[in-house]
Each structure stands twice: as C-alpha cells, then as structure tokens.
Amino acid sequence: MAEPLLGRVTAFDEERGLGDVVLASGDALRFHSTAISDASRRIAIGTHVVVLRSAAHGGTMEASIVVKLPA
C-alpha cells in the first residue's frame, strides 16, 4: 500500500483541472482535479495536503489522491 506523503500545492489550472504538489522531500507530483478527495475539483495554491503517490502513464508518478489539510 502507498505511504501518505505531506506536500503543498504549488500550481493549479482550474480550467484544465491539472495541478502540481511539491512534497516535503522536494519531489514534485502532478495531479488531476478528480484526485481531490472532497470532490470539489478545486484547490488553492499554497494548500497543504496529504497525497498518495502512484504510477501514471509513461512510467511517471502522480498524486492519485489529494487530501486537503485544515488551515
């Protein structure tokens, strides 16, 4: 099972539904709005999150689940 990782949203294009999370380790992961756990499909830049990393197309990794942390 995947390990939960802490990160922060550094980019989000609401129109395309694509965003980026930088993990505490410094690694970056892309995510799609459908991965946001509260089903809002929106997230503010700077939001602290917990993510699960999984394999994506082309051998890359992505954030497959994005959980917003309370401010």
C-alpha positions in Angstrom: 0.0 0.0 0.0 1.2 3.5 -0.8 2.6 5.7 2.0 0.8 9.0 2.7 3.1 12.0 1.9 2.9 15.6 3.0 3.1 18.4 0.4 1.9 21.8 -0.7 0.0 22.7 -3.9 2.3 24.9 -6.0 0.1 25.2 -9.1 -3.4 24.6 -10.2 -5.1 25.3 -13.5 -8.8 25.2 -12.8 -9.8 25.2 -16.5 -7.7 22.2 -17.3 -8.1 20.5 -13.9 -4.3 20.0 -13.5 -2.0 20.9 -10.7 1.3 20.3 -9.0 2.2 19.3 -5.5 5.7 19.7 -4.0 6.4 17.1 -1.3 8.4 17.7 1.9 11.2 15.8 0.2 11.3 18.3 -2.6 9.9 16.0 -5.2 7.1 17.3 -7.4 4.0 15.4 -8.5 1.2 16.3 -10.9 -2.4 15.6 -10.1 -5.8 15.9 -11.8 -8.8 17.6 -10.1 -10.6 14.2 -9.9 -7.9 13.2 -7.3 -9.0 15.9 -4.8 -10.7 13.8 -2.1 -13.5 16.2 -1.2 -14.9 16.1 -4.8 -14.7 19.9 -5.1 -12.4 19.7 -8.1 -10.8 23.0 -6.9 -7.9 23.7 -4.6 -6.0 26.9 -3.8 -2.3 27.3 -4.4 -0.4 27.0 -1.1 -2.9 24.5 0.4 -1.1 21.9 2.5 -2.1 18.4 1.5 -1.5 14.7 2.1 -1.2 12.7 -1.1 -0.8 9.1 -2.2 1.8 8.6 -5.0 1.0 6.1 -7.7 2.2 5.1 -11.2 1.0 7.2 -14.1 1.3 7.0 -17.9 4.7 6.8 -19.4 6.4 5.5 -16.3 5.9 8.7 -14.3 4.4 9.1 -10.9 1.4 11.2 -9.9 -0.6 12.1 -6.8 -3.6 9.8 -7.1 -5.4 11.0 -4.0 -5.1 14.6 -2.7 -6.5 15.4 0.8 -6.6 19.0 1.9 -5.3 19.6 5.4 -7.0 22.1 7.7 -5.5 25.6 7.6 
